[in-house]
């Protein structure tokens, strides 16, 4: 089970990702903006999430500044970050950010199902999803 911090100011996007990721066995935390995410991380320093999944456009502290802050703080420099945004178009060059992956605004279901691949702790130990197809 990965512990994932979702950062987005839109409740419907948070809820959609949270429901799907919870259903496949991950523990989900959420923050409405980058400032809340940094506060969450500071209060969970002894038991941090496995990764951060963040939008870029948010009020107070956006995803650009959040990623910058994470990679300039020795506590979070190795914390995997996945960025998603409406400005990330399929096939286009990713933004100049230090992130493990770049997804379009509503992360594809397949990407969410394989999110453990970006986790330093669980990328090899996560059990594969059971196939619903019969031979």
C-alpha positions as CSV (number, residue, x, y, z in Angstrom):
1,X,0.0,0.0,0.0
2,X,1.3,3.4,-1.0
3,X,0.5,6.5,1.0
4,X,-0.2,9.2,-1.5
5,X,-0.7,13.0,-0.9
6,X,-3.1,14.4,-3.5
7,X,-2.9,18.2,-4.0
8,X,-5.6,20.0,-5.9
9,X,-8.0,22.8,-5.3
10,X,-10.9,21.2,-7.2
11,X,-12.9,18.8,-5.0
12,X,-14.2,16.7,-7.9
13,X,-10.7,15.9,-9.1
14,X,-9.6,15.1,-5.6
15,X,-12.6,12.9,-5.0
16,X,-12.3,11.0,-8.3
17,X,-8.6,10.2,-7.7
18,X,-9.1,9.5,-4.0
19,X,-11.9,7.0,-4.7
20,X,-10.1,5.1,-7.4
21,X,-6.7,5.0,-5.6
22,X,-8.4,3.9,-2.3
23,X,-10.3,1.1,-4.1
24,X,-7.0,-0.4,-5.3
25,X,-5.5,-0.3,-1.9
26,X,-3.7,2.9,-1.4
27,X,-4.0,5.2,1.6
28,X,-4.8,8.8,0.5
29,X,-4.3,12.2,2.0
30,X,-5.3,15.4,0.4
31,X,-4.5,19.1,0.4
32,X,-6.2,22.0,-1.3
33,X,-3.0,23.8,-2.3
34,X,0.8,23.6,-2.0
35,X,0.9,25.4,1.3
36,X,-1.4,22.8,2.9
37,X,0.7,20.1,1.3
38,X,3.9,21.5,2.9
39,X,2.1,21.8,6.3
40,X,0.9,18.2,6.0
41,X,4.4,17.0,5.2
42,X,5.9,18.9,8.1
43,X,3.4,17.4,10.5
44,X,4.0,13.9,9.1
45,X,7.8,14.1,8.8
46,X,8.3,10.9,10.8
47,X,5.8,9.0,8.6
48,X,5.6,10.8,5.2
49,X,3.6,9.7,2.2
50,X,5.3,7.6,-0.5
51,X,4.7,10.3,-3.2
52,X,2.9,13.5,-4.1
53,X,0.4,13.8,-6.9
54,X,-0.2,17.5,-7.6
55,X,-2.0,19.9,-9.9
56,X,0.0,22.9,-11.2
57,X,-2.7,25.6,-11.0
58,X,-3.9,26.3,-7.5
59,X,-4.3,29.3,-5.3
60,X,-2.0,30.3,-2.4
61,X,0.9,28.1,-3.4
62,X,0.7,26.5,-6.9
63,X,2.2,23.2,-8.1
64,X,5.2,24.9,-9.6
65,X,6.2,26.4,-6.3
66,X,5.3,23.2,-4.4
67,X,7.6,21.1,-6.6
68,X,10.4,23.7,-6.2
69,X,10.0,23.8,-2.4
70,X,10.0,20.0,-2.2
71,X,13.2,19.6,-4.2
72,X,15.0,22.4,-2.2
73,X,14.2,20.8,1.2
74,X,16.5,18.0,2.2
75,X,13.6,16.2,3.9
76,X,11.7,15.9,0.6
77,X,14.3,16.0,-2.1
78,X,13.8,12.3,-2.9
79,X,10.0,12.3,-2.5
80,X,8.5,11.2,-5.9
81,X,6.2,13.8,-7.4
82,X,3.7,13.3,-10.2
83,X,2.4,16.4,-11.9
84,X,-0.9,16.7,-13.7
85,X,-2.5,19.7,-15.3
86,X,-4.8,20.8,-18.1
87,X,-1.8,22.5,-19.6
88,X,-0.1,19.1,-20.1
89,X,-1.3,17.8,-23.4
90,X,-0.8,14.2,-24.6
91,X,2.3,14.0,-26.8
92,X,3.5,17.5,-25.9
93,X,6.8,18.1,-24.2
94,X,6.5,18.0,-20.4
95,X,7.0,21.1,-18.3
96,X,10.4,21.9,-17.0
97,X,9.9,20.4,-13.5
98,X,11.7,17.7,-11.6
99,X,8.9,15.1,-11.5
100,X,8.6,11.4,-12.0
101,X,5.6,11.7,-14.4
102,X,3.4,14.2,-16.1
103,X,-0.2,13.6,-16.7
104,X,-3.1,15.5,-18.3
105,X,-5.7,17.1,-16.1
106,X,-7.8,14.1,-15.2
107,X,-5.3,11.3,-14.7
108,X,-6.0,8.3,-16.9
109,X,-7.4,5.3,-15.0
110,X,-4.5,3.1,-16.2
111,X,-1.9,5.6,-14.9
112,X,-3.7,5.7,-11.5
113,X,-3.7,1.8,-11.4
114,X,0.1,1.8,-12.0
115,X,1.0,4.7,-9.7
116,X,2.9,2.3,-7.5
117,X,5.6,2.2,-10.2
118,X,6.7,5.7,-9.1
119,X,7.0,4.7,-5.4
120,X,10.5,4.1,-4.1
121,X,9.2,1.7,-1.5
122,X,6.5,-0.3,-3.3
123,X,7.4,-0.2,-7.0
124,X,8.5,-3.9,-7.0
125,X,6.4,-5.3,-4.2
126,X,3.0,-4.0,-5.1
127,X,0.7,-7.0,-6.0
128,X,-0.6,-6.9,-9.6
129,X,-4.2,-6.2,-10.1
130,X,-6.3,-9.4,-10.5
131,X,-7.5,-9.9,-14.0
132,X,-11.2,-9.9,-14.5
133,X,-10.9,-11.7,-17.8
134,X,-11.3,-15.4,-18.0
135,X,-9.2,-17.4,-20.6
